[in-house]
């Protein structure tokens, strides 16, 4: 076409200034034009491409996706391979990085994409995140059932801990908390600590370490009532549960 891009060149034989036509995308220069013939263009072979009008002697090699990338659009002679970070990763200038995990007490504000990292936010009062769900949003503290008492208030790092009177009062020959043994998982700053509560015939001592405080729960059973003392960093709470 008359409006095709051109380039200037001097004919090496005649010294004449020529206006040669460029080669279209998907081709390369085979031979320059002369005063008697047009520019000769050659199609790019497999695995090669040219994206723009050109007069280069060789087509460009198609790119390959790097680690943690997938092919979005394969190279087709006129467009290079288009890659994108695979699920769970995002592009950070020169390579794909794994999406950040939200810290305990923080939930996902905006999920990560192939082009953007995860955005986290501090959980609001009455909400928490479990350390095992570091790509989840903050969730509301669970409400105790009608037959349960609140034993340990929830924080940003763990849910409410509730118990029924049957779980903390005397039954048979021993004190029972979920039959004989109960496991409570508390989310700490970087790890999860598992405390196993082993009951005895007279009392049970529970120590739960959280990210900022240590809570001591003493459950003492008697013939008439159960006494639960919760001691935190600043306050002491006394709960008496009568059978």
N, C-alpha and C positions, 0 to 999 in steps of 0.2 A: 504494500500500500504506500501511497505517496507520503503519508505522515508517519511511517515507521521510523524509529530512532536510527540515526546515522552516526558515523564517526569519520573524522578527517584522516587522510593518509596520503603520503607522497608515493607515486608510482616509482619503484626503484629503477625501472628501465627508461621511462620517458621523462621522469622528474615532474610529471604533471600532478597538481593537487587534486585529489579525488575525494568525493563524499560517499563513503561506502555504507551500505545498509548493515545494521547490527543483526545478530542472530536472535531469534525469539526464545522465550523461556522453554526449557526442555531440550535445547540444542546448544552446540558450541561452534566455534569458528573452525571450518575445515580449510579454507583458503581465503585470503583477502581479495577484495575486488581489484580489477585492473581497468584500464581504459576501454577494454573490450568485453569484460564479463562482470557479472554481479558477484557479490560475496557468496561463498560456498559454505553452507551450514550443515552440521552433522548431528543427528539425534543422539542424545545421551543414552548410554547402555544401562543395563540393570544395575541397581545400587548406586547410580549417579544422578545428578540433577543440576539444573540451573534455574534459578528463580526469576531472574530479570533478563531484559534484553542485554546482550553482551557481545564481545568479540574476543573472548578468552579462548585459548587453545585446548583447554581440558575442562570437562564437567567436574563438578564438585562431588565428593564422596558423601553418600547419605550418612547421617549421624546414627549412633546407636544409643539406646537408653542406658543410663547408669544404674548403680545399685538402688534398689527400692523405687524404681520407676517402671511404668508400664507404657506401652505404645497406645497413644490416642488416635493418631493418624499415620499410616505408613508412608514412607517416601514414594513419590509417584512420578519422578522425572522433572516436575516443575516446582515441587514443594518438598522441603526436607522433612525427615521424620519428626513428628510432634510427640513429645513424651510428657508424662505427668506423674507426680509422686503417687505411689500406691496408697491404699487405705492405711491410716494410722501415721502417715508422714506428710510433711509439707516442705515446699521449696524455700531454702534459706540461702539465697545468693548463688552458691556454687554447688550445693548438694541437698539431698533430701534428709531432713531431720525428723526424728520421731516426735509426735505431738506431746507437749508437756502434760504431766499428770498434775491434777489439782492437789494441793496439800490437804491434810486432814483439817476439817473445819471450813473448807472451801469447796464450792461447787462450780460446775460448768456454767458460765454465762453465755458463751458462744462456742459451739463445737468446732474443732479444727477441720480444715479443708485441705486439699492438695496445695493450696496457695497461702494458707494462713494457719498460724498456731492456735491451739486452744486458748480461750480467754476464761480465766477463773475469777470468782468473787467470793468474799467472806460470807459464810452462811448467816442469815439474819437470826435474831432471837427466836427460839422455838423451832429451829431447824438444825439439821446436822448432815454430815456425810460420813459414810462408813469408809474406812481406809481401803477396804477391798474393792471399792467402786470409785476409783479416782478419776473416771471420765463421766461421772454422773452428776446430775444437778442436786442441790440441797433438797432434803425431804423433811416433812414436818414430823416432830416427835410423836411417837405412838401414844394414844390415850390408854390409860389403864382400864381394864374391864371393870364392870360393876362390882365384881366380887374380889377385886384386887386393891392393894394399897401401893402407893408410890414409895419404893424403897430408895431409889437413887435418881434424882432429877437428871434429865438429859442435858447435854451441853452441845457445843458445835461439833464435838468429836464422837459422841455416842448417843444412843437413843435412851428414852426413859427406861428404868429398870423397875418392873412391877412384880408383886408377889401376892398370892392369896394367903388367907389365914391358915389354911391347911398346909401350905408349904413352909410355914415358919412356926407352927405350933407342935406340941408334943403328940406323937402318935406311937402307940405300941411301946417299944423299948428304947426308942431313940428319937432325936430331933430330925425332922425331915425337911429338906429343901429339894423339891423335884425328886422325890423318893430318897435317894442316898447321896447323890453327887450332882452338882449343878455347875455348868461352865458359863462364865460371863466373859465376853470378848469386849475389850475397851480399845478404841482407836487412839493411839498415841501420836506424837508429832511425826515420827517417821516409820514406826513399826507397829505391829499389833501384839499386845501382851495378853496371854491367855492365863487367867487365874482359875484354878480348880478349887471349889469350895467343898471341903470334906466335913461332914457333920459329925457331931459327937453326942453323947447322951445329955450333956449339960449346957454347952454353949458352942457357938460357931463364930469364928473371927474371919472377917473378909477384908482384905486390903486391895483396893483398886487404885492403880496409878494412872492418872490422866496426864494430858500435855502440860498442865500448869499447876495442878494441885494433887494431893494425895487424899483420898477419902477412906476413912476407916469405919467399917460397919461391924458392930458387935451385936449379935443376936443371942439373947439369953432366954432360955425357956424356963417356965415354972409351971406349977400345977394350975395356976389361975390365969396367967397372962404371959404374953411375949413382949420383951422389951427390946426395941431396936434403937441403937444410938448411932447417929451419923455425924462424924466429926470431919469438917472440911477445913480449909486453910483459914477461914475467917469466922465461921459460925459453927454452932453445934445444934443438931436437931434431934429431939427425942420423940420417938413414936411408940406408943403402947397399943398392942393389938390383943384384945381379950377374946378368948375362944368362945 
